[in-house]
């Protein structure tokens, strides 16, 4: 009986050691994934700052990291949200108080993954009728709809929404920017909130 009890005790000790070792390994793997995700977030942010089109950056990211069978960004419109442009937005867009401002709330998807949620205020009078039709009636991203205007992107603000070393929130990065056409006219102001799917879809592999 005593031998059996000693054997049981030894098994429990070994089992406890194995469990502790597993927890240590799991913790190390989780920390490594978070560090990888943090590095990816910095890389993605740098690409946004260096590029004139957020849509292009997202499509390249989706393709490079194989987040979907096809690297195609679709702008899923959210129809039940309306946010009128404020005085500061009108000033940045260089329009008067009576100039019509279009508004679009979209979820930018690559396959099944929502990579960004964005508010977009734009000046219909500076776009072509076809561009306005695409924005009002289709799931075409803004950057693709207006690419013939050769817009440049002027970043207003950048905010990292995830604190390094903590659990990843639903949204990890926020950008605010104004798009300027080739003639130097502001055509759009965007607020973009980038989601954890940008990073999780990569680090999970």
Long-range contacts (C-beta under 8 A, 24 or more apart in sequence): 33-203, 34-164, 34-165, 34-168, 36-202, 36-203, 37-168, 37-199, 37-200, 37-202, 37-203, 38-162, 38-164, 40-198, 40-199, 40-202, 40-203, 41-160, 41-162, 41-172, 41-173, 41-198, 41-199, 44-173, 44-194, 44-198, 45-158, 45-160, 45-173, 48-155, 48-175, 49-155, 49-158, 51-153, 52-151, 52-152, 52-153, 53-143, 53-147, 53-151, 53-153, 54-116, 54-143, 54-153, 54-175, 54-177, 54-190, 54-192, 55-108, 55-141, 55-142, 55-143, 55-144, 56-143, 58-108, 58-110, 58-115, 58-116, 59-110, 61-115, 61-198, 62-110, 62-111, 62-113, 62-115, 65-201, 65-202, 65-205, 66-205, 67-110, 67-111, 67-113, 67-115, 67-197, 67-201, 67-202, 68-110, 68-111, 68-112, 68-113, 69-111, 70-111, 71-110, 72-110, 73-108, 73-109, 73-110, 73-115, 73-141, 74-108, 74-109, 74-110, 74-139, 74-141, 75-104, 75-106, 75-107, 75-108, 75-109, 75-139, 75-140, 75-141, 75-142, 76-106, 76-107, 76-108, 76-109, 76-114, 76-139, 77-104, 77-105, 77-106, 77-139, 78-105, 78-106, 78-107, 81-105, 83-119, 83-121, 85-121, 85-189, 89-121, 89-189, 92-156, 92-178, 92-186, 92-189, 93-121, 93-123, 93-178, 93-186, 93-187, 93-188, 93-189, 94-185, 94-186, 95-123, 99-123, 99-125, 100-124, 100-125, 102-132, 102-135, 102-136, 104-135, 104-142, 106-141, 106-142, 108-141, 113-197, 113-201, 114-195, 114-197, 115-194, 115-195, 115-197, 115-198, 116-192, 116-193, 116-194, 116-195, 117-171, 117-192, 117-193, 117-195, 118-190, 118-191, 118-192, 118-193, 119-190, 119-191, 120-188, 120-189, 120-190, 121-188, 121-189, 121-190, 122-187, 122-188, 122-189, 123-185, 123-186, 123-187, 123-188, 126-181, 126-185, 126-187, 127-187, 142-179, 142-188, 142-190, 146-179, 146-181, 146-187, 146-188, 149-181, 149-182, 149-187, 150-181, 150-182, 151-179, 151-180, 151-181, 151-182, 151-187, 151-188, 152-179, 152-180, 153-177, 153-178, 153-179, 153-180, 154-178, 154-179, 154-180, 156-189, 161-193, 162-196, 168-196, 168-199, 168-200, 169-196, 170-195, 170-196, 171-195, 171-196, 172-196, 172-198, 172-199, 173-198
